[in-house]
């Protein structure tokens, strides 16, 4: 998981912003993260993309996420897999 996504996940768990995750925060977020309900998973992903916590995903939020994704490694791995099949 790229660094910025790991930071976003951590910040979602650390709801109080104290720099650590309490047991209650961990349990609450784990329930949401591992919930079989699709709506709960979408809410979690939405929160990861909403960098400024304004309940909107704006173009800058998406640019921030995409600019931190290891796309070149993903493309290289996909190409290597394609060559291995041939």
N, C-alpha and C positions, 0 to 999 in steps of 0.2 A: 504494500500500500504506500503510495507516494507520501512524503512527509506532510504536505499540507492537508491531505485527506486524514491522515492519522491525527493531526492537530485538531481538525474539525470534529472527528469522532470523540476525541478526548474532551473537547470543550462542550460537546453535547452531554457527556456523562457528568462533567464537573459543572453542574447547573448553578452552584453558588459562586463559582469563580474564585474559590479559595486556594486553588492550586493542588487540590487533592480530591479524590472521589470517595464520598461516604458510602457506606454499605447500602443505604436507601437509594442514593443516586444510581449506584451500580445495578441494583435489583430493578429499579424502575426502567432504566434504559435498556437493560438486557431483556426485559419482558417486551418492550417495544421492538427491539432489534430482532429478537427471535420469534416474534409473534407470527402466527400463521395468517393473520389478517392482512390482506394486501394493502388496505387503507393505512394501517399502522406503518408498514414498510415504506409506503409512498411519503408519509409525513416525515419519517426519519431522513429519507433522501432529500426531500425538500429542505429540511433544516440544514443539511450539509451544504447545500448550494446557496442558501440565503446568508451570505457572509456578513451583511450589515444588520441582520436580524430585524428587518423591516416588514417581514411577512410577504415579501415579493422577491422573485428571482428576476434580476435585471441582467442585461447583456454583460455588464462588468462582472457580475457574480459568475456567470458561465465562463467568461474569458479567464478569470482567475483559476478556476478548477482546471480547465483544459490546458492552460499554460503550464501547469504543474504535473500533468500526466506524462509518464515516460513513453510517449507515442513512438519514438524512434526504435526503442527496444521492442515494443509490441509489433511494429511493422517488420523488423528484422527477424523476430521469432516466427512470425507468420510465414514469411518468405522461406525461412529455413525448413519449416514443416512441409511446405509445398514442394521444395526440392527433394526432401527425403522420401516423399510419396512417389516421385517419378523415377 
